[in-house]
Amino acid sequence: MGLDIMQEIDVIAERVIAIIAEQAMLDPAEITRGSRLSELGIDSLGVVECIFGIEESFGITVPFNANTPDQAGFDISSVGSIIAEVEKLVARQAA
């Protein structure tokens, strides 16, 4: 029997926060959905590393171009927006 949808969303959020925390060298408890990557000390290279970590962890392809991050089809404005985008990609892959 699989996880229910709320448990699956919690697992996604925890994994995304863990990836971001590792890149920021912070404890995951210090990161909230409202945190911005720049506030966490993550620069553009760190963003790319986070994206790679997310792709590897979830087996998905993230539509993100480091050369035009504001025009990407993946919202990186906050940790919460990244979680929401990953949830959509995971759901789309499962469908």
Contacts in CASP RR format, 6 or more apart in sequence:
PFRMAT RR
TARGET T0000
AUTHOR 0000-0000-0000
METHOD contacts of the structure
MODEL  1
MGLDIMQEIDVIAERVIAIIAEQAMLDPAEITRGSRLSELGIDSLGVVEC
IFGIEESFGITVPFNANTPDQAGFDISSVGSIIAEVEKLVARQAA
3 11 0 8 1.000
8 90 0 8 1.000
9 87 0 8 1.000
12 58 0 8 1.000
12 83 0 8 1.000
12 86 0 8 1.000
12 87 0 8 1.000
12 90 0 8 1.000
13 33 0 8 1.000
13 80 0 8 1.000
13 83 0 8 1.000
14 28 0 8 1.000
15 57 0 8 1.000
15 58 0 8 1.000
16 54 0 8 1.000
16 79 0 8 1.000
16 82 0 8 1.000
16 83 0 8 1.000
16 86 0 8 1.000
17 28 0 8 1.000
17 31 0 8 1.000
17 79 0 8 1.000
17 83 0 8 1.000
18 28 0 8 1.000
19 50 0 8 1.000
19 53 0 8 1.000
19 54 0 8 1.000
19 57 0 8 1.000
20 31 0 8 1.000
20 37 0 8 1.000
20 40 0 8 1.000
20 42 0 8 1.000
20 50 0 8 1.000
20 79 0 8 1.000
20 82 0 8 1.000
21 27 0 8 1.000
21 28 0 8 1.000
21 30 0 8 1.000
21 31 0 8 1.000
23 42 0 8 1.000
23 46 0 8 1.000
23 49 0 8 1.000
23 50 0 8 1.000
24 31 0 8 1.000
24 37 0 8 1.000
24 40 0 8 1.000
24 41 0 8 1.000
24 42 0 8 1.000
26 40 0 8 1.000
31 40 0 8 1.000
31 79 0 8 1.000
32 79 0 8 1.000
33 78 0 8 1.000
33 79 0 8 1.000
33 80 0 8 1.000
33 83 0 8 1.000
34 78 0 8 1.000
34 79 0 8 1.000
34 80 0 8 1.000
35 78 0 8 1.000
35 79 0 8 1.000
36 77 0 8 1.000
36 78 0 8 1.000
36 79 0 8 1.000
37 46 0 8 1.000
37 47 0 8 1.000
37 50 0 8 1.000
37 76 0 8 1.000
37 79 0 8 1.000
42 50 0 8 1.000
44 66 0 8 1.000
44 69 0 8 1.000
47 66 0 8 1.000
47 69 0 8 1.000
47 76 0 8 1.000
48 66 0 8 1.000
50 82 0 8 1.000
51 62 0 8 1.000
51 64 0 8 1.000
51 66 0 8 1.000
51 74 0 8 1.000
54 60 0 8 1.000
54 62 0 8 1.000
54 82 0 8 1.000
54 86 0 8 1.000
55 61 0 8 1.000
55 62 0 8 1.000
58 86 0 8 1.000
58 89 0 8 1.000
58 90 0 8 1.000
58 93 0 8 1.000
59 93 0 8 1.000
60 86 0 8 1.000
60 89 0 8 1.000
60 90 0 8 1.000
60 93 0 8 1.000
61 89 0 8 1.000
62 74 0 8 1.000
62 85 0 8 1.000
62 86 0 8 1.000
62 89 0 8 1.000
63 72 0 8 1.000
63 73 0 8 1.000
63 74 0 8 1.000
64 72 0 8 1.000
64 73 0 8 1.000
64 74 0 8 1.000
64 76 0 8 1.000
65 71 0 8 1.000
65 72 0 8 1.000
69 76 0 8 1.000
74 82 0 8 1.000
74 85 0 8 1.000
75 81 0 8 1.000
75 82 0 8 1.000
75 84 0 8 1.000
75 85 0 8 1.000
76 82 0 8 1.000
76 85 0 8 1.000
END
